[in-house]
Amino acid sequence: DSVYPKIVSSIQEAKARHSPIIAITTEGNKELADIADDCMYIPKSIDMLYPILAVVPTHLFAYYVALELGRDVDKPRNLAKSVTVE
């Protein structure tokens, strides 16, 4: 909530450049529902918990997009390099 106006401004800029917008927002947020092409809703909570609540639909979205694109979700590319580099 503390950075909400900045996020909305960034979304509007991306929308003006014809970018598809998929928003993860709290239940009942009609402002983002009007701006975004699609919305995923998480329950209302305190600010500190929003990243934890948002990570679940984000990971599920990434998983199902990868499946639709025919990617091997069990063997992501470049994972070994990023894990082994210290």
N, C-alpha and C positions, 0 to 999 in steps of 0.2 A: 504493500500500500504506500510505502514512503516514496517509491520511485514510479508509481503508477502513471502520473502525467507524462513523464519522459518516455515510458514504454508506449503509451498511446500515440504520442507524437512520432516515434520511430515507426510504428505500425502504419500510421497514416502516410508517412513518407514512402515506405515500401509499397503500399497500396497505390499511391500516385504513380509509381513506376511500373504498375501492372504486375506486381508480384503476387502469387497466390499466398493467402494468409491463413494459417491454421493456428488458432490461439488456444492456449491452456489457461483457463480462467476459473474463477470461483462461481459456484452455483448462483444464478440470479443476476449475473452481470450482463445487462442488456446492451451497454455501450459497446463492448467488444464484440458481442454477437452481431451488432449492426455493421461493424467495420470489417470483421473477419469473414472469410469465405466459409470456414468451418470452425467449430469450437468444441473443445473437450473440457468438461467441467470437473472440478475437484471441490470437495467440501470446504466451507469457510472455516478458517482457523486463525491462529496467531501468525504473524509475519515470519517468525523463525522456522515454522513448520512447512511453509509453502514449497520450498525446494524439495523436501522429502516427499510431499504429496504429489508434486508434479513429475517426479522422476518415473513413477510407475506408468502413467499413460505415455510418457515420452519413450520409454524403453519398449513398451508394447507396440507403439506406432512404428518405431524403427524396425522391430522384429517383423511385423507383418508387411511393411513396405519391402524389406529385403526378400521375404518369401515371394511376394508378387513379382519382384524383379528377377527372380531365379538365382539369388545369391545364396551361397552356402553359409548359413548363420552360425554353424559350428566351427568354421575355419575362416574368420575374418582376415582380410588382407592386411599386411603390415603390422599385425599384432606382435609377432615375435620381436621385431625391431624395436617397437616402442616399449616392450616389457623388459628386454635385456639391456637396453642402454641405461647407464646409471647417471 
